[in-house]
Structures are given as C-alpha cells and as structure tokens.
C-alpha cells in the first residue's frame, strides 16, 4: 500500500471538491439555471469577450407575376458578454487527512463557499434589469403585484414577437411571490384547479399566464420611499451567462479556493421586461 503523503492527500481533496462543488453551485442558482448558457464552449481567459450573433430583421415582399426578387442587406446584430468577474471563496482546513476519512466534513467547509459564489452570480444576473429598455416597464414601484400587471408583462413579450414556443420566466422577490399566491384567481381550487391547490398547500405558484414563476432573495431593489423592486420577466434567449468553472487550490494542501470566472449580459433587449412592485 502506498504511503499517504501531503502530495497525494492534496490530489485526492481536489477530486472530492470537484465532484461536490458543481451540484452545490447549480442547486443555489435560480437565474443561472434559467438563462441561455449555450456559449460557454467559446470562452477562454479573464477579460475575453464572447460575441453572440443576433439574427437580423427581414421583411417579406410580394413578388408580382413576372417580377423580380427584392434583395435585402440585413445587418447581423451582435451581443457581447465579457468575462470580467472572477469570484472566489477561499478557506483553510486544519487537518486534510481527517477530511479524506470523513467526506461530510469537506461538504461542511465547501458548501458555504460555493453558495457565496452562487449568490454573487444571482445578484449580477438580476442586476441586468436596467438593460431591458425595449419594452416599457410594467407595474408601479411600491405597489402590490396584480393579475393585470402579470398580464401586461406577458402581452409586452408577445408584442415584442418573442416566439410563442420559447420558455418564459418571471423572477420576483419574496414579498411579490407572497402577494402572488394570495391573488384569489390563482390560489383557489374553484378558479385555478390543481394549480390553485398546489399554491395553497405546497406554496408554489408554478406556471401562470405562460410564465414559469420563481422567487429569489437577490431581486434588485432601488430607492427608499417607495422602494422599487425590479422583478424581471424574460424569455430564455434574453440573457446570456458564460461560465468557466474551475477549482484552483494553491500549493499548500490546507488551503482551497473555489472560484468561477464568468460574464453575463443582455442578449435580446426585446425579450425581457421589468415588472416593478
């Protein structure tokens, strides 16, 4: 049997952390699991820019009998996501050999570090609300959400020609989610069927007016009187998140750094709308 050395202990710890870190990160994300992440394979180093092509606008022309086609020169759009955030959480473990013997000890150290990074990512994604200017915000700061406001958000995305088949989400803060569950038409069995029963018993809103509804502790808030809560309704294609996952301990076996390099940005301005409460 090979002797246990500081070197092979360090290598074993890295493998344990790598296995456990990603599920914890994903489990702590709300926005991060909803937005478009198809562009991760093109990323490289900190400061790099990921260019995302945006389809151009085309028009249909009626060609008369014996006529000719009308050539169009569409301009391909481009959205940029810069890998400009390198979040890290570093911790020390007094006795790494004990962690190898009792893996749950590692989870106790590691989970808070990964959760802290996830919270940073959530805050940055929800702060993108200000970038959605193509659609007029719905709702009024300091007022409770109503069915009419939810309807207006869905209508705004429909008028912006967001594809009917594309998934749509709305992420709200705790107070808005609570008020949502108390809208009678959404929370009673006689008006909403099984969905109303789930809202009443399980506390989950589920899907309403074509939106999958989620709540987050990191919805952006501004102002003081009244406080503006910037809930966000969007299609999956509205926001991009590019992540380079990594785990980079230094040469000391007792110190570990859980880190992630990422960038996020608005991809399609018209595919999102602010829902103020």
C-alpha positions as CSV (number, residue, x, y, z in Angstrom):
1,X,0.0,0.0,0.0
2,X,1.3,3.4,-1.0
3,X,2.2,5.8,1.9
4,X,-0.1,8.7,2.5
5,X,1.8,11.9,1.7
6,X,0.9,15.6,1.6
7,X,1.0,15.4,-2.2
8,X,-1.4,12.6,-2.8
9,X,-3.7,13.9,0.0
10,X,-3.9,17.2,-1.8
11,X,-4.7,15.5,-5.1
12,X,-7.4,13.4,-3.5
13,X,-9.0,16.5,-1.9
14,X,-9.2,18.3,-5.3
15,X,-11.1,15.3,-6.7
16,X,-13.5,15.3,-3.8
17,X,-14.2,19.0,-4.1
18,X,-14.6,18.9,-7.9
19,X,-17.3,16.2,-7.5
20,X,-19.3,18.1,-4.8
21,X,-18.8,21.7,-5.9
22,X,-20.9,21.8,-9.1
23,X,-24.1,20.3,-7.7
24,X,-24.0,22.8,-4.8
25,X,-23.4,25.7,-7.2
26,X,-26.3,24.7,-9.5
27,X,-28.6,24.0,-6.5
28,X,-28.1,27.6,-5.3
29,X,-28.8,29.2,-8.6
30,X,-32.2,30.4,-9.8
31,X,-31.4,32.8,-12.6
32,X,-28.3,30.9,-13.5
33,X,-30.5,27.8,-14.4
34,X,-33.0,29.8,-16.5
35,X,-30.8,31.9,-18.8
36,X,-29.0,31.0,-22.0
37,X,-25.7,29.3,-21.4
38,X,-25.1,27.8,-24.9
39,X,-22.0,29.9,-25.4
40,X,-19.7,28.5,-22.7
41,X,-17.5,26.4,-25.1
42,X,-16.2,29.5,-26.8
43,X,-14.7,31.2,-23.7
44,X,-11.1,31.4,-22.7
45,X,-9.4,33.7,-20.3
46,X,-10.4,36.6,-18.0
47,X,-11.2,39.7,-19.9
48,X,-12.1,37.9,-23.1
49,X,-15.3,38.9,-25.0
50,X,-17.8,36.3,-26.2
51,X,-19.6,37.6,-29.3
52,X,-23.2,36.3,-29.7
53,X,-24.7,36.8,-33.1
54,X,-28.2,38.2,-33.2
55,X,-30.5,37.3,-36.1
56,X,-31.3,40.3,-38.4
57,X,-34.7,41.6,-39.1
58,X,-36.1,40.6,-42.5
59,X,-39.3,41.6,-44.4
60,X,-41.5,39.6,-46.7
61,X,-42.1,41.1,-50.2
62,X,-44.8,40.2,-52.6
63,X,-43.4,39.2,-55.9
64,X,-45.7,40.0,-58.8
65,X,-46.2,37.8,-61.8
66,X,-43.0,38.1,-63.9
67,X,-41.4,40.3,-61.3
68,X,-38.1,40.0,-59.6
69,X,-37.0,39.4,-56.0
70,X,-36.0,42.4,-53.8
71,X,-32.5,41.8,-52.4
72,X,-32.1,42.7,-48.8
73,X,-28.9,43.6,-47.0
74,X,-29.7,42.6,-43.4
75,X,-27.3,43.7,-40.6
76,X,-26.3,40.9,-38.3
77,X,-26.6,42.0,-34.7
78,X,-24.1,41.2,-32.0
79,X,-24.3,41.0,-28.2
80,X,-21.2,40.9,-26.2
81,X,-20.5,39.1,-22.9
82,X,-17.2,40.0,-21.2
83,X,-15.6,37.5,-18.8
84,X,-14.9,40.2,-16.3
85,X,-16.0,38.7,-13.0
86,X,-13.7,36.2,-11.2
87,X,-15.4,35.3,-7.9
88,X,-13.6,33.2,-5.3
89,X,-14.1,31.9,-1.8
90,X,-11.0,30.6,-0.1
91,X,-11.0,28.5,3.1
92,X,-8.5,26.5,5.1
93,X,-8.9,23.0,6.5
94,X,-6.8,22.3,9.6
95,X,-6.5,18.5,9.0
96,X,-7.0,17.4,5.4
97,X,-6.4,13.7,6.2
98,X,-9.4,13.8,8.5
99,X,-11.5,15.1,5.7
100,X,-10.5,12.2,3.5
101,X,-11.7,9.8,6.2
102,X,-14.9,11.7,6.8
103,X,-16.0,13.3,3.5
104,X,-19.0,15.1,5.1
105,X,-16.5,17.3,6.8
106,X,-15.4,18.6,3.4
107,X,-19.0,19.3,2.5
108,X,-19.4,21.4,5.6
109,X,-16.4,23.6,4.5
110,X,-17.2,23.7,0.9
111,X,-20.9,24.3,0.6
112,X,-20.9,27.8,2.2
113,X,-18.0,28.8,-0.2
114,X,-19.9,27.7,-3.3
115,X,-23.2,29.2,-2.1
116,X,-21.4,32.5,-1.7
117,X,-20.3,32.4,-5.3
118,X,-23.8,31.4,-6.5
119,X,-25.3,34.4,-4.7
120,X,-22.8,36.7,-6.4
121,X,-23.8,35.3,-9.8
122,X,-27.5,35.6,-9.0
123,X,-27.1,39.3,-7.9
124,X,-25.3,40.1,-11.1
125,X,-27.8,38.4,-13.3
126,X,-30.8,40.1,-11.7
127,X,-29.0,43.5,-11.9
128,X,-29.3,43.2,-15.7
129,X,-32.9,44.5,-15.3
130,X,-31.7,48.0,-16.2
131,X,-30.6,46.8,-19.6
132,X,-34.1,45.9,-20.7
133,X,-35.3,49.2,-22.3
134,X,-37.0,48.0,-25.5
135,X,-40.2,47.3,-23.6
136,X,-41.9,49.8,-21.2
137,X,-41.7,48.5,-17.6
138,X,-45.0,47.3,-16.2
139,X,-46.2,47.9,-12.6
140,X,-45.6,50.7,-10.2
141,X,-42.9,50.9,-7.6
142,X,-44.2,50.4,-4.1
143,X,-47.4,48.7,-5.2
144,X,-48.5,45.1,-4.9
145,X,-48.5,42.9,-8.0
146,X,-51.8,42.2,-9.6
147,X,-53.2,39.9,-12.3
148,X,-53.3,42.9,-14.6
149,X,-49.6,43.6,-14.2
150,X,-48.7,39.9,-14.9
151,X,-51.0,40.0,-18.0
152,X,-49.3,43.2,-19.2
153,X,-45.8,41.6,-18.9
154,X,-46.9,38.6,-21.0
155,X,-48.5,40.9,-23.5
156,X,-45.4,43.0,-23.8
157,X,-43.3,40.0,-24.7
158,X,-46.0,38.9,-27.2
159,X,-46.0,42.3,-28.9
160,X,-42.2,42.1,-29.0
161,X,-42.6,39.0,-31.1
162,X,-40.9,36.6,-28.6
163,X,-41.6,33.2,-30.1
164,X,-44.7,31.6,-28.6
165,X,-42.9,28.3,-28.1
166,X,-40.0,29.8,-26.2
167,X,-40.0,29.3,-22.4
168,X,-40.7,32.4,-20.4
169,X,-39.9,33.1,-16.8
170,X,-40.6,35.7,-14.2
171,X,-38.4,36.0,-11.1
172,X,-39.7,38.0,-8.2
173,X,-38.8,38.8,-4.7
174,X,-40.3,37.2,-1.6
175,X,-42.9,39.8,-0.9
176,X,-44.1,39.8,-4.5
177,X,-44.2,36.0,-4.6
178,X,-46.3,36.0,-1.4
179,X,-48.7,38.6,-2.8
180,X,-48.9,36.5,-6.0
181,X,-50.0,33.4,-4.0
182,X,-52.8,35.4,-2.5
183,X,-54.4,36.6,-5.7
184,X,-57.7,34.7,-5.4
185,X,-57.9,33.5,-9.1
186,X,-54.5,31.9,-8.8
187,X,-54.8,30.4,-5.3
188,X,-58.3,28.8,-5.2
189,X,-59.3,25.4,-6.5
190,X,-62.5,26.6,-7.9
191,X,-60.8,29.1,-10.1
192,X,-57.4,27.6,-10.8
193,X,-58.0,23.9,-10.4
194,X,-55.0,21.8,-9.3
195,X,-52.6,24.7,-9.7
196,X,-54.6,26.7,-7.2
197,X,-54.5,23.8,-4.8
198,X,-50.7,23.5,-5.1
199,X,-50.4,27.2,-4.5
200,X,-52.4,26.9,-1.3
201,X,-51.0,23.7,0.1
202,X,-47.4,23.5,-1.4
203,X,-46.8,27.2,-1.6
204,X,-45.6,27.0,-5.2
205,X,-47.0,29.2,-7.9
206,X,-45.9,27.1,-10.8
207,X,-46.9,28.5,-14.2
208,X,-49.2,31.4,-14.7
209,X,-50.1,33.2,-18.0
210,X,-47.3,31.4,-19.8
211,X,-44.7,32.4,-17.2
212,X,-42.8,29.9,-15.0
213,X,-42.7,31.7,-11.7
214,X,-39.7,31.7,-9.4
215,X,-38.6,33.7,-6.4
216,X,-35.2,34.9,-5.5
217,X,-33.6,36.7,-2.5
218,X,-31.5,38.7,-4.8
219,X,-34.0,40.6,-6.9
220,X,-32.6,44.2,-7.3
221,X,-34.1,47.0,-5.2
222,X,-33.5,50.7,-5.5
223,X,-34.7,53.9,-3.8
224,X,-36.1,54.3,-0.3
225,X,-39.6,55.8,-0.4
226,X,-41.0,53.9,-2.0
227,X,-38.6,51.1,-2.6
228,X,-38.6,49.9,-6.2
229,X,-38.4,46.1,-6.6
230,X,-37.2,45.2,-10.0
231,X,-38.7,41.8,-10.7
232,X,-37.9,40.5,-14.2
233,X,-40.0,38.8,-16.8
234,X,-38.0,37.3,-19.7
235,X,-37.5,34.6,-22.3
236,X,-34.6,32.3,-22.1
237,X,-32.9,34.0,-25.0
238,X,-33.0,37.4,-23.3
239,X,-29.9,36.8,-21.1
240,X,-26.6,35.1,-21.6
241,X,-24.3,33.6,-18.9
242,X,-20.9,32.4,-19.8
243,X,-19.0,30.5,-17.1
244,X,-15.6,28.9,-16.8
245,X,-15.8,26.5,-13.8
246,X,-12.6,25.9,-12.1
247,X,-11.1,24.8,-8.8
248,X,-7.7,26.2,-8.0
249,X,-6.0,25.4,-4.8
250,X,-2.6,26.8,-4.1
251,X,0.4,24.6,-3.4
252,X,-0.5,24.3,0.3
253,X,-2.6,21.2,0.9
254,X,-4.5,23.0,3.7
255,X,-5.8,26.0,1.7
256,X,-8.5,25.7,-1.0
257,X,-10.0,28.2,-3.4
258,X,-13.4,27.6,-5.0
259,X,-13.6,30.1,-7.9
260,X,-15.5,30.8,-11.1
261,X,-14.8,33.1,-14.0
262,X,-18.0,34.4,-15.6
263,X,-19.7,37.1,-17.5
264,X,-23.4,37.9,-18.0
265,X,-25.3,40.3,-20.2
266,X,-28.5,41.1,-22.1
267,X,-28.6,39.3,-25.4
268,X,-32.0,40.3,-26.7
269,X,-33.4,43.6,-25.3
270,X,-36.9,43.0,-26.6
271,X,-37.2,39.6,-24.9
272,X,-37.4,40.9,-21.3
273,X,-39.5,43.4,-19.4
274,X,-39.2,45.0,-15.9
275,X,-42.0,44.2,-13.6
276,X,-42.0,46.8,-10.8
277,X,-43.5,46.4,-7.4
